[in-house]
Amino acid sequence: MNAKDLKKELEYKNKSAFDSITEDELERSFAYAESYKLFLDNAKTEREAVKYAVAMAKRKGYTEYSFGDELSEGGKYYYNNRGKQLVIFKIGEESLEKGAYIMAAHIDSPRLDLKQNPLYEDSGFGMFKTHYYGGIKKYQWTAMPMSLIGVVYKKDGTKVDFTIGEEAGDPIFCVSDLLPHLAAKQMQKKGGELIEGESLNLIIGSMPDDCEKDKFKTSVMKLLNEKYGITEDDFVTAEIEAVPAFKACDLGLDRSMVGGYGQDDRVCAYTALRAVCESENPKKTVACVLVDKEEIGSMGNTG
């Protein structure tokens, strides 16, 4: 065999999946992508991802597991850790001594988190202070429509689910930026310095209340209190995340790609979740582990 033929024989050939799948496989792939887009839209935070995954598991006959519960062959279980980590598993025919199939993925994504005392006013605006979570290109997060999703624990211990910006007609929020003709100095900076982390604060409102002091803060808190029954003190025990407000959609004229927030690593989380939920009579035990905090070093009791 000459060198040219040997090279062809040995080297890796990189080719598109579209060149090797059948029409039926292509059709099923696009149908799968439609359900994946629904997952992206309904699982923008780790809490939402766990909630969505639990609902899917329940529809497939999985029941909640608590430590100490008896396990049986063929049994289908899930363990929900604090609403931010999930283990779904199905007991196989073989003993665990012969191994198991375990898939793991993380369900957190880069975002902006509200600080514990976030509300302030500046230059005629009500504002929320944020801290970026995970690695982000900060300049990409300005002038982007944002939703607020999370939970608030009130003084009496009750939990309030907090979501604004995801439903049609909801208001959205954004981080402000300079107009191009006012940004001459800004544009001289390096990419990593265009927007400082301390500047990633959300505009919440601009209509003042009729009180003498803190007119814009008071206006915002009145609206939040009317809708959710919360006070400013409740932010101390809240977990609220600012995430892109847009929905997942087809990308490209041929609709061959998916555009959406949080695909790292929810593309792996969704496929692992579907694989376990739809497994039939496995010989080995199969499990899907969905974890939080990967974006900041896999720490904490849900990481």
Secondary structure, 3 states (H helix, E strand, C coil): CCHHHHHHHHCCCCCCHHHCCCHHHHHHHHHHHHHHHHHHHHCCCHHHHHHHHHHHHHHCCCEECCCCCCCCCCCEEEEEECCCEEEEEECCCCCHHHCEEEEEEECCCCEEEEEEEEEEEECCEEEEEEEEECCCCHHHHECCCEEEEEEEECCCCCEEEEEECCCCCCCCEEECCCCHHHCCCHHHCCHHHCCCHHHCCEEEECCCCCCCCCHHHHHHHHHHHHHHCCCHHHHHHEEEEEEECCCCEEECCCCCEEECCCHHHHHHHHHHHHHHHCCCCCCCEEEEEEECCHHHCCCCCCC
